[in-house]
């Protein structure tokens, strides 16, 4: 005889990568909606359809699962940063990969949840997020700066290049944030079928920023060499 407390068969059959993925997906939505502290491990497991011991088995604890949630989009985007040191690839193609990885992911619902989660981190920062920034996001930033230095012609340690890299990434984040803003301006975000044209426009704007910085740098260099 069945009982209301009898687990659904999916709870006893999910294993390995599938169970881990389900946990991360469920935790992403719950952490984004309720925050880390207000989300229980039990409700995450229930939403994922896995045994209550699964978080401990796959992630060690709730903190480990939260780290996996924060790390997932970073790892997805990391592929776009891997080839930034390849001089055979045009700057436009590099920027297309980088900006596209940030603002045009395959899973728009999950990305919107991640944006809400990162906004929570701005208000209530956790030590785990800070560690991820130093371990993963900073190396991505440094790769982008080195790529920009090659195209602008400035030393890679120039402060203006870091500012330029932040501005380019901010273009993508700003467009993405419009999907989760609870106000009228959110309706100005492009429809899903217009992502390609929208991405190309963002790349054009980023190239304009690079051209401006290149012109600014070379004008200052020529001025410094002008005899007085």
Helices and strands as residue ranges (DSSP letters): H 9-13, H 16-34, H 41-48, H 54-59, H 62-81, H 91-103, H 108-123, H 127-132, I 133-137, H 138-152, H 159-177, G 184-188, G 192-194, H 195-225
